Amino acid sequence: MSSTNLHGTGQPTMTPTAGPTDPTGEGATIPETIPQAERTVYRDSDTVIRVHPATAGDDALCVTLYVPLDEVTASMTPAHASIWREQSFETGANTVDALPAELYELYRETVTELTERFAVSISEPTSGYGRCHRRHDGPGIVSFRTRLR
């Protein structure tokens, strides 16, 4: 995935640096209606949270958290990467539970607000709020994903 796709088509942005910050002190901006296309609901210099339909015409949503590759995320086993395909990934060390507390809380609150607003529930992962989905080595980013239905 190119950093242009990760940060939004045609939007020049910097690759995030290590450590969560929230200069505004606000959480995610939850849309009023279920998004029909990918939508960024939170962005700061280190973290991006996006919501998008799982597939076209599907009623499932995906919530994806993008964070910098650091000492915590570098050792996680992503669910989707060719070299990790045979390994188990749904353990505490590979979920948002392993992230710093303030980042975990931001993601958990975002997922909770989305489930309440759209009357959906978490369908993946089977426990917790999100698991390590993919490692984007080019821009040095790791993504976590939660599927809502």
The 8 nearest C-alpha neighbors of each residue, nearest first, counted from 0:
[[1, 4, 2, 135, 5, 137, 3, 138],
 [0, 2, 3, 4, 5, 138, 137, 135],
 [1, 3, 5, 4, 6, 138, 0, 14],
 [2, 4, 1, 6, 5, 8, 7, 9],
 [5, 3, 7, 1, 2, 8, 6, 0],
 [4, 6, 2, 3, 7, 1, 0, 8],
 [7, 5, 3, 4, 2, 12, 10, 8],
 [8, 6, 4, 10, 5, 3, 9, 2],
 [7, 9, 4, 3, 10, 6, 5, 11],
 [8, 10, 7, 11, 3, 4, 6, 12],
 [11, 9, 7, 8, 12, 6, 3, 4],
 [12, 10, 9, 13, 3, 6, 7, 8],
 [13, 11, 10, 6, 14, 3, 2, 7],
 [12, 14, 15, 11, 44, 6, 16, 2],
 [13, 15, 138, 16, 12, 2, 139, 45],
 [16, 14, 45, 44, 67, 13, 17, 46],
 [15, 17, 45, 67, 14, 18, 44, 66],
 [16, 18, 67, 45, 69, 15, 19, 68],
 [17, 19, 45, 20, 16, 67, 69, 66],
 [20, 18, 45, 102, 46, 21, 17, 44],
 [21, 19, 22, 18, 43, 45, 44, 46],
 [20, 22, 24, 23, 43, 19, 25, 44],
 [21, 23, 24, 20, 43, 25, 44, 19],
 [22, 24, 25, 21, 26, 43, 20, 42],
 [25, 23, 21, 22, 26, 20, 27, 43],
 [26, 24, 23, 27, 21, 22, 28, 41],
 [27, 25, 105, 28, 24, 41, 109, 108],
 [26, 28, 41, 40, 29, 109, 25, 105],
 [29, 27, 40, 41, 30, 26, 109, 39],
 [28, 30, 27, 40, 31, 113, 112, 109],
 [31, 29, 32, 28, 33, 34, 40, 113],
 [30, 32, 29, 33, 116, 34, 117, 28],
 [33, 31, 30, 34, 117, 116, 29, 35],
 [32, 34, 35, 30, 117, 31, 60, 52],
 [35, 33, 36, 32, 51, 38, 37, 52],
 [34, 36, 52, 33, 51, 37, 55, 38],
 [37, 35, 34, 51, 38, 52, 50, 55],
 [36, 38, 51, 50, 49, 34, 39, 35],
 [39, 37, 50, 49, 40, 51, 36, 34],
 [38, 40, 49, 41, 48, 50, 37, 47],
 [41, 39, 28, 27, 49, 48, 29, 38],
 [40, 42, 27, 48, 47, 39, 28, 43],
 [43, 41, 47, 46, 48, 44, 40, 39],
 [42, 44, 46, 45, 21, 20, 47, 41],
 [43, 45, 15, 46, 20, 42, 16, 19],
 [46, 44, 15, 16, 43, 19, 66, 17],
 [45, 47, 66, 43, 42, 65, 44, 19],
 [46, 48, 42, 65, 41, 64, 49, 43],
 [49, 47, 64, 41, 63, 40, 39, 65],
 [48, 50, 39, 63, 38, 40, 62, 47],
 [51, 49, 62, 38, 37, 61, 39, 63],
 [50, 52, 37, 61, 36, 60, 38, 34],
 [51, 53, 60, 54, 59, 61, 35, 36],
 [54, 52, 60, 61, 59, 51, 57, 55],
 [55, 53, 57, 52, 56, 59, 60, 58],
 [54, 56, 57, 52, 53, 35, 58, 36],
 [55, 57, 54, 58, 52, 53, 59, 35],
 [58, 56, 54, 59, 55, 53, 52, 60],
 [57, 59, 148, 60, 56, 52, 53, 54],
 [60, 58, 148, 53, 57, 147, 52, 61],
 [61, 59, 52, 53, 147, 51, 146, 148],
 [62, 60, 146, 53, 51, 145, 50, 52],
 [61, 63, 50, 145, 144, 49, 146, 60],
 [64, 62, 144, 49, 143, 48, 61, 142],
 [63, 65, 48, 143, 142, 47, 144, 66],
 [66, 64, 142, 47, 141, 46, 48, 140],
 [67, 65, 46, 141, 140, 45, 142, 64],
 [68, 66, 140, 17, 15, 69, 139, 16],
 [67, 69, 140, 139, 72, 73, 141, 66],
 [70, 68, 72, 71, 73, 67, 17, 139],
 [69, 71, 73, 72, 68, 74, 17, 75],
 [72, 70, 69, 73, 74, 98, 97, 75],
 [71, 73, 75, 69, 74, 68, 70, 141],
 [74, 72, 70, 69, 68, 75, 71, 141],
 [75, 73, 72, 71, 76, 70, 93, 92],
 [76, 74, 93, 72, 73, 77, 92, 131],
 [75, 77, 88, 93, 83, 78, 74, 131],
 [78, 76, 131, 132, 133, 79, 75, 80],
 [77, 79, 132, 88, 131, 133, 80, 76],
 [80, 78, 133, 77, 132, 81, 84, 83],
 [81, 79, 83, 82, 84, 77, 133, 78],
 [80, 82, 84, 83, 79, 85, 78, 77],
 [81, 83, 80, 84, 85, 79, 86, 77],
 [84, 82, 80, 86, 81, 85, 76, 77],
 [83, 85, 81, 86, 82, 80, 79, 78],
 [86, 84, 83, 87, 82, 81, 88, 78],
 [87, 85, 83, 84, 88, 76, 78, 82],
 [86, 88, 89, 85, 90, 76, 78, 84],
 [89, 87, 76, 90, 93, 78, 86, 77],
 [88, 90, 87, 93, 130, 91, 94, 124],
 [89, 91, 93, 92, 88, 94, 87, 130],
 [92, 90, 94, 93, 96, 97, 89, 95],
 [91, 93, 97, 90, 94, 75, 96, 95],
 [94, 92, 75, 131, 91, 90, 130, 88],
 [93, 95, 130, 96, 91, 131, 129, 92],
 [94, 96, 97, 98, 129, 103, 130, 128],
 [95, 97, 94, 98, 91, 103, 92, 127],
 [98, 96, 95, 92, 94, 91, 99, 93],
 [97, 99, 95, 96, 103, 100, 102, 71],
 [100, 98, 102, 101, 103, 97, 96, 19],
 [99, 101, 103, 102, 104, 98, 96, 97],
 [102, 100, 104, 103, 99, 105, 19, 98],
 [101, 103, 105, 104, 99, 100, 106, 98],
 [102, 104, 100, 106, 101, 105, 98, 95],
 [103, 105, 107, 101, 102, 106, 108, 100],
 [106, 104, 102, 108, 103, 107, 109, 101],
 [105, 107, 109, 103, 104, 108, 110, 102],
 [108, 106, 104, 110, 109, 105, 103, 111],
 [109, 107, 111, 105, 106, 110, 104, 112],
 [108, 110, 106, 112, 111, 107, 27, 105],
 [109, 111, 113, 107, 108, 112, 106, 114],
 [110, 112, 108, 114, 113, 109, 107, 115],
 [113, 111, 115, 109, 110, 114, 116, 108],
 [112, 114, 110, 116, 115, 111, 117, 109],
 [115, 113, 119, 111, 118, 112, 117, 120],
 [114, 116, 112, 118, 113, 117, 111, 119],
 [115, 117, 113, 114, 118, 112, 31, 119],
 [116, 118, 119, 114, 115, 113, 33, 32],
 [119, 117, 115, 114, 116, 120, 113, 148],
 [120, 118, 114, 148, 117, 147, 115, 121],
 [121, 119, 147, 114, 148, 122, 118, 115],
 [120, 122, 147, 123, 146, 148, 145, 119],
 [121, 123, 147, 146, 148, 124, 120, 125],
 [124, 122, 146, 125, 121, 145, 147, 129],
 [123, 125, 126, 129, 122, 145, 127, 130],
 [124, 126, 123, 122, 127, 121, 89, 128],
 [127, 125, 124, 128, 123, 129, 121, 89],
 [128, 126, 129, 124, 125, 94, 96, 95],
 [127, 129, 107, 145, 95, 126, 124, 130],
 [130, 128, 145, 144, 95, 94, 143, 127],
 [131, 129, 94, 143, 144, 93, 132, 95],
 [130, 132, 143, 77, 93, 94, 142, 133],
 [131, 133, 143, 78, 77, 142, 144, 79],
 [134, 132, 77, 142, 79, 141, 131, 78],
 [133, 135, 141, 136, 140, 142, 77, 132],
 [134, 136, 140, 137, 141, 139, 138, 133],
 [135, 137, 139, 138, 134, 140, 141, 68],
 [138, 136, 139, 135, 1, 140, 2, 0],
 [137, 139, 136, 140, 2, 135, 14, 1],
 [140, 138, 136, 68, 137, 135, 67, 141],
 [141, 139, 67, 68, 135, 66, 138, 134],
 [140, 142, 134, 66, 68, 65, 135, 133],
 [143, 141, 65, 133, 64, 132, 131, 134],
 [142, 144, 131, 132, 64, 130, 63, 129],
 [145, 143, 63, 129, 62, 132, 130, 64],
 [144, 146, 129, 62, 61, 123, 128, 124],
 [145, 147, 61, 123, 122, 60, 121, 62],
 [148, 146, 121, 60, 122, 120, 59, 119],
 [147, 59, 119, 120, 122, 60, 121, 58]]
